[in-house]
Structure formats: C-alpha cells, structure tokens
Amino acid sequence: MKQAVDQYIRFLRLEREVPSINYLQRLIQHHLTLVPYESFSKFHYFALAPDFIPPLPLFVHNLLEKGWGGTCFTLNMNFARLLTELGFSCSFVRVEPGHLAIMVEIRGKRLYVDVGYGSPIMKPVDLEARPQHKMHGFGEEITITQKQDSLYEIDRKSNGKTFVKKQIIWESLTEEEIADDIRQSYLDVDENITMRRITAVRFNGHQCFYLRNNIMKVMTFRNIQEIQLNSLEKWQKQVQDVYQVEEESLKESLDFLKERNIILFE
C-alpha cells in the first residue's frame, strides 16, 4: 500500500505533508488537473463485476499505465483512501441522484470534497460556515445552498441555465454503507445514462476539455469552442492527445456502446 500511495502522490506532483486544509486544497487542485474524469474505465470495470471499484493499488496502476481516472465512485473512493493514508479523517456522503462525494473532518470543520464530478470544485467547501456558497470556473457557476440541517442543493449552471441539480445528504457514511449505491451506478439499462455514453473531463491550466461521445467542448474562462469529431481516426487522436488514455480502452468503450445499439462511427 505504501508504494501505491507514494506513486499516487508523485503522480499528483506533490509530497507527503502533515494534514492541513492548505495541503488538502492543493491535493484537490492537482487531482482535478492530472486525473481525468472518464467513463472508459467504468465500462471495463463493469465487465469484471457489476459493482467493481478498483482497490487503491489497482487504481494507481491503471492511472500510471493506462491513463485512467474514473467516474465519481472510483475517483472519490480512491481519493478518500489516499487522504486516509495521508492522515486525514474521511467518510462519504451521498449526492442524489447517482453521485458520491467526500466528507473530510479537520480542525473541527467538516469539509465537502469532490474530485469526481467533472466540475471545477477546486477547493474543500465548509458547507456549515454559511447557508450558500458560489464557485465559478470555465463558464460554469456552482451554487451550494442549505435546504435543511443535513440537506444541501448543488446547482450547476452554464450561461445562466441549470444543467444538473443534485441534493447533498450531509451525513457521514462508510464504504460498506454505499455498496448498493455502487451497484445502482453500474445498472446496464438505458435509464442509466452514464452507461450509455462516453464522457471525459480534464482541466488543463486555463482550459477545460469536456467530451461527450464524439463532441468535444474546449472551455476557458471567456468562451466555449465546440469540436465535432466526425471520424474514428480524428476522435481517437484527439481523445488520446487530451486525456492520455490508452487506445485499447477507447476501442473497448466503442464496442461496449455498439453492443447496446449506440454507434458513434460507422
């Protein structure tokens, strides 16, 4: 485990430090920049078991060798495992529907952390400090509003319009208590859109690259450019250049969708 943790930290271009809010913030920022949100690995893990989350050593191996990050459960669970190994106190929180985030307790504060939403939540959020928090980045506005004692709404907007809204259930949970949530995230049904499209997000300096199937958006703080990736060759080259994901997992993902009658390229 120590070797995997050391490799993980080196990949994040950081070193071991005493747990602090400042160190946590840098870990989050580096993670969002260097580890992609992507569904290529989710399709692969589904083939292993319908509730498979890679243990930390396998997650790190695939990060280094294949360029994989993951979707919310894989990313946040393994980031929480890393934080725990570094001496932070971590648990999980449900974000309904279909999402998972982390609660980090430090110096009497309970902080909301999320490296698995494909969103620019670049810092730990002290939800309990005030009733509303606003964050901005890459053409996106994120507002977290307290609704009840342990209930918060997280609203993501682009160009002033909401494109996803979820509820944070602000109660501490263990890995065992979210086992059913993991199984639900892997449901191989059309209603579970995560299992029916390719998604990848990477933050790179002043740019955010957002891939949905064969359309890539390149977002900066000022504008959004949309790139149509109409051929398989162009798509593979662009995706590999941006996300550094191995070619075989791209092919696996296309085959996975094709088996479900979703054909991106003839």
Secondary structure, DSSP 8 states (H G I E B T S, - for coil): -HHHHHHHHHHTT-------HHHHHHHHHHHHHHS-EESHHHHHHHHH-TT----HHHHHHHHHHH---BSHHHHHHHHHHHHHHTT-EEEEEEEETTEEEEEEEETTEEEEE-SSSSS---S-B-GGGSSEEEEEETTEEEEEEEEETTEEEEEEEETTEEEEEEEEEEEEE-TGGGHHHHHHHT--STT-GGGGS-EEEEEETTEEEEEETTEEEEE-SS-EEEEE--SHHHHHHHHHHHH---HHHHHHHHHHHHTTT--S--
